[in-house]
């Protein structure tokens, strides 16, 4: 009886083990088909030439586009040399191992970054052109030929990342990216015919030698620029800081670090720049919100335009502007410039100034005023809770537009005295 009893008990146990074994086989097969592969599986290697890696990376992208897959930029001790001209086709994600690394990663014995790094030396082609439903995250872009001390040797590289210029695109996420030696980081200037929508830039760090980090045009559904930081000291761990001569040359280009035009309800939050001519340019066909910002060592912090008075309005709050460079005369330095039409609401936006050894500052170590209001059309400005200090003019507001309505409420001037003012120009 005992042997027969054991046999009956073993049969269901054998069946259970067989079932588990089959599940493990199925799971193993499923893992082999997972839509997440290393680029090294497609023979993208640090030891290859840049031309070979470009060809193989494009093959990887083609594979991933059909599957909506992610390609893993496997971290290595040597960067991946890759030529420009990569088309990041729809549905594809490029995912690296790095968060944003503002000071740069650095090899223990060599002076270059490590991790998920693309090494770029192509002078002629944008590095990556993105299509719809794409993502780039956790990657470093390194231009080893770019100097940090001689402006005459600066290379005007094409943009590192740009939108497709021959088709409309929707849904691009650029996150946790670090740029070292770029000339223009992210170019999303589209056309009305091939517009863009829902583009997100977040946690991106760099210092563009053109002065332009992010530019957006014809984005008709809420672009977002969040938590981005532009500073010439960003490659300090492996190459040192940019010299004052380099920074002065960037400022002399009179470009804006962030620039948007033809956008609907743009959302800009926690953005920083240092050592560029202009902080942000808000074009005449835009509206939205800008909060929690710092534009340091600039000639102009914010230049806001407006081409009509209905929805060309900006709400700007919680920020500081240090305007002290970029012009020969202190009278030409303006933390804020408002012109055109529409409304601007400023809340808790302060200015101050001082010396910074990283670049050439105006001798007076001041801005010309707090705000310059230009143009010949009716516009409105409300200023509340703003501290205005270290400006050259007697009046913090330089009003050239005789039709402007400006209301300053609860502000503080350079004498630490209350500043409350209403200017109501003539209307037609």
SULPEPE-V531462 format. One record per residue. N is the residue number from 1. PSI is psi in radians with two decimals (none if undefined). OMEGA is omega in whole degrees, -180 to 180 (none if undefined). D_FIRST is the distance of its C-alpha to the first C-alpha in Angstrom with 1 decimal. Layout:
# SULPEPE-V531462
n = (N | N)
psi = (PSI | PSI)
omega = (OMEGA | OMEGA)
d_first = (D_FIRST | D_FIRST)
This chain:
# SULPEPE-V531462
n = (1 | 2 | 3 | 4 | 5 | 6 | 7 | 8 | 9 | 10 | 11 | 12 | 13 | 14 | 15 | 16 | 17 | 18 | 19 | 20 | 21 | 22 | 23 | 24 | 25 | 26 | 27 | 28 | 29 | 30 | 31 | 32 | 33 | 34 | 35 | 36 | 37 | 38 | 39 | 40 | 41 | 42 | 43 | 44 | 45 | 46 | 47 | 48 | 49 | 50 | 51 | 52 | 53 | 54 | 55 | 56 | 57 | 58 | 59 | 60 | 61 | 62 | 63 | 64 | 65 | 66 | 67 | 68 | 69 | 70 | 71 | 72 | 73 | 74 | 75 | 76 | 77 | 78 | 79 | 80 | 81 | 82 | 83 | 84 | 85 | 86 | 87 | 88 | 89 | 90 | 91 | 92 | 93 | 94 | 95 | 96 | 97 | 98 | 99 | 100 | 101 | 102 | 103 | 104 | 105 | 106 | 107 | 108 | 109 | 110 | 111 | 112 | 113 | 114 | 115 | 116 | 117 | 118 | 119 | 120 | 121 | 122 | 123 | 124 | 125 | 126 | 127 | 128 | 129 | 130 | 131 | 132 | 133 | 134 | 135 | 136 | 137 | 138 | 139 | 140 | 141 | 142 | 143 | 144 | 145 | 146 | 147 | 148 | 149 | 150 | 151 | 152 | 153 | 154 | 155 | 156 | 157 | 158 | 159 | 160 | 161 | 162 | 163 | 164 | 165 | 166 | 167 | 168 | 169 | 170 | 171 | 172 | 173 | 174 | 175 | 176 | 177 | 178 | 179 | 180 | 181 | 182 | 183 | 184 | 185 | 186 | 187 | 188 | 189 | 190 | 191 | 192 | 193 | 194 | 195 | 196 | 197 | 198 | 199 | 200 | 201 | 202 | 203 | 204 | 205 | 206 | 207 | 208 | 209 | 210 | 211 | 212 | 213 | 214 | 215 | 216 | 217 | 218 | 219 | 220 | 221 | 222 | 223 | 224 | 225 | 226 | 227 | 228 | 229 | 230 | 231 | 232 | 233 | 234 | 235 | 236 | 237 | 238 | 239 | 240 | 241 | 242 | 243 | 244 | 245 | 246 | 247 | 248 | 249 | 250 | 251 | 252 | 253 | 254 | 255 | 256 | 257 | 258 | 259 | 260 | 261 | 262 | 263 | 264 | 265 | 266 | 267 | 268 | 269 | 270 | 271 | 272 | 273 | 274 | 275 | 276 | 277 | 278 | 279 | 280 | 281 | 282 | 283 | 284 | 285 | 286 | 287 | 288 | 289 | 290 | 291 | 292 | 293 | 294 | 295 | 296 | 297 | 298 | 299 | 300 | 301 | 302 | 303 | 304 | 305 | 306 | 307 | 308 | 309 | 310 | 311 | 312 | 313 | 314 | 315 | 316 | 317 | 318 | 319 | 320 | 321 | 322 | 323 | 324 | 325 | 326 | 327 | 328 | 329 | 330 | 331 | 332 | 333 | 334 | 335 | 336 | 337 | 338 | 339 | 340 | 341 | 342 | 343 | 344 | 345 | 346 | 347 | 348 | 349 | 350 | 351 | 352 | 353 | 354 | 355 | 356 | 357 | 358 | 359 | 360 | 361 | 362 | 363 | 364 | 365 | 366 | 367 | 368 | 369 | 370 | 371 | 372 | 373 | 374 | 375 | 376 | 377 | 378 | 379 | 380 | 381 | 382 | 383 | 384 | 385 | 386 | 387 | 388 | 389 | 390 | 391 | 392 | 393 | 394 | 395 | 396 | 397 | 398 | 399 | 400 | 401 | 402 | 403 | 404 | 405 | 406 | 407 | 408 | 409 | 410 | 411 | 412 | 413 | 414 | 415 | 416 | 417 | 418 | 419 | 420 | 421 | 422 | 423 | 424 | 425 | 426 | 427 | 428)
psi = (-0.68 | -0.81 | -0.73 | -0.66 | -0.76 | -0.67 | -0.74 | -0.61 | -0.53 | -0.53 | -0.86 | -0.53 | -0.71 | -0.71 | -0.72 | -0.78 | -0.67 | -0.73 | -0.75 | -0.72 | -0.74 | -0.66 | -0.71 | -0.69 | -0.78 | -0.72 | -0.71 | -0.72 | -0.69 | -0.69 | -0.60 | -0.41 | 0.16 | 2.42 | 0.93 | 1.82 | 2.62 | 2.51 | -0.35 | -0.39 | -0.32 | 0.32 | 0.71 | 1.91 | 2.62 | -0.45 | -0.17 | 2.88 | 2.81 | -0.64 | -0.75 | -0.76 | -0.63 | -0.83 | -0.76 | -0.61 | -0.65 | -0.65 | -0.68 | -0.73 | -0.75 | -0.72 | -0.78 | -0.51 | -0.65 | -0.39 | -0.13 | 0.72 | 2.87 | 2.41 | 2.24 | 2.15 | 1.54 | 2.20 | 2.47 | 2.88 | -0.32 | 2.37 | 2.80 | 1.98 | 2.23 | 2.28 | 2.73 | 3.10 | 0.18 | 2.33 | 1.93 | 1.63 | 2.84 | 2.56 | -0.03 | 2.47 | 2.37 | 2.03 | 2.18 | 3.12 | -0.14 | 2.48 | -3.06 | 2.39 | 1.44 | -0.67 | 0.04 | 2.44 | 2.93 | 2.31 | 2.53 | -0.55 | -0.28 | 2.68 | 1.25 | 2.76 | 2.78 | 2.88 | -2.42 | 1.49 | 2.25 | 2.23 | 2.08 | 2.16 | 0.08 | 2.08 | -0.16 | -0.46 | 2.41 | 2.48 | -0.92 | 2.28 | 2.16 | 2.57 | -2.95 | 2.69 | 0.82 | 2.86 | 2.42 | 2.18 | 2.42 | 0.58 | 2.59 | 2.40 | 2.06 | 2.23 | 1.59 | -0.35 | -0.17 | 2.28 | 2.88 | 0.03 | -0.22 | 1.83 | -0.50 | -0.29 | 0.11 | 2.36 | 2.20 | 1.31 | 2.64 | 2.93 | 2.57 | -0.80 | 2.36 | 2.83 | 2.72 | 2.29 | -0.17 | 0.19 | 2.71 | 2.56 | 2.58 | 2.23 | 1.47 | 2.30 | 2.13 | 1.92 | 2.47 | 0.89 | 2.51 | 2.33 | 2.33 | 1.90 | 0.21 | 2.75 | -0.76 | 2.12 | -1.11 | 1.92 | 1.87 | 0.77 | 1.83 | -3.09 | 2.87 | -0.66 | -0.65 | 1.23 | 3.04 | 2.84 | 2.63 | 1.06 | 2.26 | 2.20 | 2.15 | 2.47 | 0.86 | 2.41 | 2.42 | -2.99 | 1.72 | 2.30 | -0.11 | -0.22 | -0.13 | 2.03 | -0.91 | 2.24 | 2.42 | 2.40 | 2.41 | 0.90 | 1.84 | 0.25 | 1.56 | 1.37 | 2.66 | 2.22 | 1.98 | 2.27 | 0.91 | 2.61 | 2.14 | 2.12 | 2.34 | -0.09 | 0.30 | -0.26 | 0.59 | -0.58 | -0.58 | -0.20 | -0.09 | 3.06 | 2.72 | 2.47 | 2.80 | -0.58 | -0.71 | -0.80 | -0.73 | -0.67 | -0.64 | -0.82 | -0.65 | -0.29 | -0.23 | 0.68 | 2.96 | 2.41 | -0.79 | 2.32 | 2.24 | 2.52 | 2.56 | 1.06 | 2.67 | 2.12 | 0.97 | 2.49 | 1.99 | 2.11 | 2.33 | 1.11 | 2.54 | 2.54 | 2.71 | 2.37 | 0.77 | 2.88 | -0.92 | 2.49 | -1.10 | 2.45 | 2.08 | 1.80 | 2.93 | -0.36 | 0.82 | 2.82 | 2.78 | -2.72 | 2.40 | 2.05 | 2.66 | 1.30 | 2.83 | 2.08 | 1.87 | 2.32 | 1.15 | 2.96 | -0.65 | 2.25 | -0.99 | 2.23 | 1.92 | 2.20 | 3.09 | 2.21 | 0.03 | 3.04 | 0.10 | -1.06 | 0.81 | 0.96 | 2.46 | 2.37 | 2.05 | 2.16 | 2.71 | 1.26 | 2.93 | 2.58 | 2.23 | 1.70 | 1.90 | 0.35 | 3.00 | -0.11 | 2.73 | -0.57 | 2.41 | -0.48 | -0.26 | 0.07 | 2.12 | 2.02 | -0.67 | 2.36 | 2.21 | 2.29 | 2.98 | -2.32 | -3.03 | -3.00 | 2.53 | 2.19 | 2.04 | 2.23 | 2.15 | 0.82 | 1.97 | 2.76 | 2.63 | 3.09 | 3.01 | -3.06 | 2.54 | 2.12 | -0.16 | -0.19 | 3.05 | 2.11 | 2.76 | 2.42 | -0.58 | -0.25 | 0.74 | 2.91 | 2.91 | -0.63 | -2.94 | -0.77 | 2.43 | 2.21 | 2.07 | 3.05 | -3.06 | 0.31 | 2.77 | 2.19 | 2.83 | 2.50 | 2.29 | 2.22 | 2.16 | 2.41 | 0.51 | 2.35 | 2.26 | 2.00 | 2.77 | 0.89 | 2.66 | -0.72 | 2.81 | -0.71 | 2.27 | -0.32 | 2.11 | 1.89 | 1.80 | -0.33 | 1.95 | -0.03 | 0.08 | 2.52 | 2.06 | 2.27 | 2.04 | 2.18 | 2.16 | 0.55 | 2.98 | 2.25 | -3.03 | -0.28 | 0.14 | 0.65 | 2.68 | 2.41 | 1.85 | 2.14 | 2.49 | 2.19 | 2.05 | 1.68 | 3.01 | 2.51 | 2.74 | none)
omega = (-175 | 179 | 180 | -180 | 179 | -180 | 179 | -180 | -176 | -176 | 178 | 178 | 178 | 179 | 179 | 180 | 179 | 179 | 179 | 180 | 178 | 177 | 179 | 178 | 180 | 180 | 178 | 178 | -180 | 180 | 179 | -179 | -177 | -177 | -179 | -174 | 174 | 176 | 177 | 174 | 178 | 178 | 167 | -171 | 176 | -178 | 180 | 171 | 178 | 180 | 179 | 180 | 177 | -179 | -177 | 177 | 177 | 175 | 178 | 178 | 179 | 178 | -175 | -177 | -180 | -172 | -172 | -169 | 174 | 175 | -176 | 176 | -172 | -178 | -178 | 179 | 176 | 179 | 176 | 173 | -178 | 173 | 176 | -179 | 177 | 174 | 177 | -174 | -175 | 175 | -171 | 173 | 170 | -173 | 176 | -176 | -171 | 162 | 173 | -178 | -171 | 180 | -179 | 167 | -179 | 175 | -177 | -177 | -179 | -178 | 175 | 180 | 177 | 180 | 178 | -170 | 169 | 178 | -170 | 176 | 179 | -178 | -167 | -171 | 169 | -174 | -179 | 172 | -173 | 172 | -175 | 173 | -180 | -178 | 171 | -171 | 169 | -175 | 173 | 178 | -171 | 176 | -171 | -178 | -177 | -179 | 173 | -173 | -174 | -178 | -178 | -179 | 180 | -180 | -179 | 180 | 169 | -179 | 176 | -180 | 177 | 175 | 173 | -176 | -176 | 177 | 174 | 178 | -180 | 172 | 175 | 177 | 177 | -168 | 174 | -179 | 177 | -177 | -179 | 178 | -180 | 174 | 174 | -170 | -171 | -176 | 178 | 172 | -180 | 177 | 178 | -179 | 179 | -174 | -180 | -180 | 174 | 177 | -179 | 173 | -179 | 177 | 178 | -174 | 177 | 172 | -176 | -178 | 169 | -173 | -177 | 179 | 178 | 171 | -176 | 177 | -179 | 172 | -167 | 174 | 166 | 168 | -180 | 171 | -170 | 169 | 180 | -168 | -179 | -173 | -178 | 180 | -169 | 178 | -171 | -173 | -176 | -179 | -180 | -179 | 172 | -178 | 174 | 179 | 177 | -177 | 177 | 180 | 176 | -180 | -177 | 179 | 176 | 177 | -178 | -179 | 177 | -178 | 178 | -180 | -178 | 178 | 177 | 172 | 179 | 180 | -177 | -174 | 175 | 177 | -174 | 168 | -180 | 171 | 172 | -179 | -177 | 178 | -178 | 176 | -180 | -171 | -175 | 180 | 180 | 167 | -180 | -176 | 175 | -177 | 174 | -175 | 174 | 176 | -168 | 179 | 179 | 171 | 177 | 177 | -178 | 173 | -175 | 176 | 174 | -176 | 174 | -174 | -176 | -178 | 171 | -171 | 180 | 172 | -172 | -172 | 174 | 180 | 176 | -179 | 176 | -176 | -172 | -174 | 169 | 179 | 178 | -179 | 178 | -179 | -180 | -179 | -175 | 176 | -180 | 173 | 179 | 176 | -179 | 179 | 179 | -174 | 174 | 176 | -180 | 180 | 177 | 176 | -175 | 171 | 170 | -176 | 180 | -178 | 174 | -175 | -177 | -176 | 179 | -180 | 175 | -175 | -178 | -179 | 178 | 166 | 180 | -178 | 172 | -176 | 172 | 179 | -173 | 172 | -178 | 178 | 180 | 171 | -178 | 180 | 172 | -177 | -179 | 173 | -175 | 174 | -177 | -177 | 179 | 171 | -171 | -174 | 178 | 179 | -179 | -179 | 173 | -172 | 176 | 179 | -175 | 178 | -175 | 169 | -179 | 178 | 176 | -173 | 174 | 179 | -179 | -177 | -174 | 176 | -176 | 177 | 178 | 177 | 177 | -173 | 172 | 176 | -177 | -178 | -179 | 175 | -180 | none)
d_first = (0.0 | 3.8 | 5.7 | 5.4 | 6.2 | 8.9 | 10.2 | 10.9 | 12.7 | 14.6 | 16.2 | 18.4 | 19.3 | 20.5 | 22.5 | 24.1 | 25.2 | 26.6 | 28.5 | 30.0 | 31.0 | 32.8 | 34.5 | 35.8 | 37.1 | 38.9 | 40.3 | 41.6 | 43.3 | 44.8 | 46.3 | 47.9 | 49.7 | 50.8 | 54.6 | 55.6 | 56.7 | 58.7 | 62.1 | 61.3 | 58.8 | 61.9 | 63.8 | 65.9 | 66.4 | 68.9 | 70.0 | 71.0 | 74.5 | 75.3 | 75.9 | 72.5 | 70.7 | 72.6 | 71.5 | 67.9 | 67.8 | 69.2 | 66.5 | 63.9 | 65.7 | 65.7 | 61.9 | 61.4 | 63.8 | 61.6 | 58.6 | 60.2 | 59.0 | 59.9 | 61.1 | 60.5 | 63.5 | 61.5 | 63.4 | 65.0 | 67.4 | 70.0 | 71.0 | 70.5 | 73.9 | 74.1 | 77.1 | 78.0 | 77.7 | 74.1 | 73.3 | 70.5 | 69.5 | 68.2 | 64.7 | 64.5 | 64.0 | 65.0 | 63.2 | 64.0 | 62.7 | 65.8 | 67.1 | 70.9 | 72.3 | 75.9 | 77.0 | 75.0 | 72.1 | 73.2 | 71.9 | 71.9 | 74.5 | 75.9 | 78.0 | 76.0 | 73.3 | 69.6 | 66.6 | 66.7 | 70.3 | 72.3 | 75.4 | 78.2 | 81.3 | 82.1 | 85.6 | 85.7 | 82.6 | 80.9 | 77.6 | 75.3 | 76.1 | 73.6 | 72.7 | 71.0 | 67.7 | 67.8 | 67.1 | 68.2 | 66.8 | 66.6 | 68.9 | 72.0 | 74.9 | 77.1 | 80.6 | 81.3 | 84.8 | 86.1 | 88.5 | 88.6 | 92.2 | 94.5 | 95.1 | 96.8 | 93.6 | 91.4 | 89.6 | 89.6 | 86.1 | 84.9 | 82.5 | 79.1 | 77.4 | 79.1 | 78.3 | 78.4 | 82.0 | 81.6 | 79.0 | 78.2 | 75.3 | 73.2 | 70.8 | 71.2 | 69.8 | 71.3 | 69.8 | 69.7 | 72.0 | 74.4 | 77.5 | 79.5 | 82.8 | 82.7 | 85.9 | 84.7 | 81.1 | 80.1 | 82.3 | 81.4 | 84.8 | 84.1 | 86.4 | 86.7 | 85.6 | 82.5 | 81.8 | 78.8 | 76.7 | 74.3 | 74.8 | 73.5 | 74.6 | 73.0 | 72.8 | 75.0 | 77.2 | 80.0 | 83.8 | 85.4 | 88.5 | 90.0 | 89.5 | 87.2 | 83.6 | 82.5 | 84.6 | 83.6 | 85.5 | 84.8 | 81.5 | 81.5 | 78.3 | 78.1 | 78.1 | 76.7 | 77.9 | 75.9 | 75.9 | 77.8 | 79.8 | 82.6 | 84.1 | 85.8 | 83.9 | 80.5 | 80.1 | 81.2 | 78.3 | 78.8 | 82.3 | 84.3 | 86.2 | 88.5 | 92.1 | 94.7 | 96.4 | 93.2 | 92.8 | 96.5 | 96.2 | 93.3 | 95.3 | 98.3 | 96.5 | 96.8 | 93.4 | 90.9 | 87.5 | 85.9 | 87.6 | 86.6 | 88.4 | 87.7 | 84.6 | 83.3 | 82.3 | 81.6 | 79.5 | 80.5 | 79.1 | 79.2 | 81.2 | 83.2 | 85.7 | 88.1 | 91.0 | 91.6 | 94.6 | 93.0 | 89.8 | 89.1 | 91.0 | 90.3 | 91.8 | 93.9 | 91.2 | 88.5 | 87.3 | 84.6 | 83.7 | 84.2 | 82.8 | 82.2 | 84.1 | 86.3 | 88.8 | 90.2 | 93.3 | 94.3 | 97.6 | 96.2 | 93.0 | 92.7 | 94.8 | 94.1 | 95.7 | 95.7 | 96.9 | 96.9 | 96.7 | 93.8 | 90.6 | 91.8 | 90.9 | 89.2 | 87.7 | 87.9 | 86.7 | 85.8 | 87.2 | 89.7 | 92.1 | 93.9 | 96.7 | 98.8 | 99.0 | 99.7 | 103.3 | 106.7 | 107.9 | 106.1 | 107.5 | 105.2 | 102.0 | 100.3 | 96.9 | 96.7 | 98.6 | 98.5 | 100.2 | 100.2 | 99.0 | 96.1 | 95.0 | 93.7 | 92.2 | 92.0 | 90.3 | 90.1 | 91.2 | 93.1 | 95.2 | 96.3 | 97.4 | 98.0 | 98.1 | 95.2 | 95.6 | 93.1 | 95.7 | 99.4 | 100.1 | 103.2 | 105.8 | 106.1 | 102.3 | 102.4 | 101.7 | 104.6 | 103.5 | 100.4 | 100.5 | 102.7 | 103.0 | 104.5 | 105.4 | 107.6 | 105.2 | 103.9 | 100.8 | 99.4 | 97.9 | 96.5 | 96.1 | 94.5 | 93.6 | 94.6 | 96.0 | 98.8 | 100.0 | 101.7 | 103.4 | 106.9 | 108.6 | 110.0 | 108.0 | 104.3 | 104.5 | 106.5 | 107.1 | 108.7 | 107.5 | 110.1 | 107.9 | 104.9 | 103.6 | 102.2 | 101.0 | 100.2 | 98.7 | 97.8 | 98.3 | 99.7 | 102.4 | 103.2 | 105.4 | 102.4 | 104.2 | 102.9 | 103.1 | 103.2 | 105.0 | 105.4 | 107.0 | 107.5 | 109.3 | 111.1 | 109.3 | 110.6)
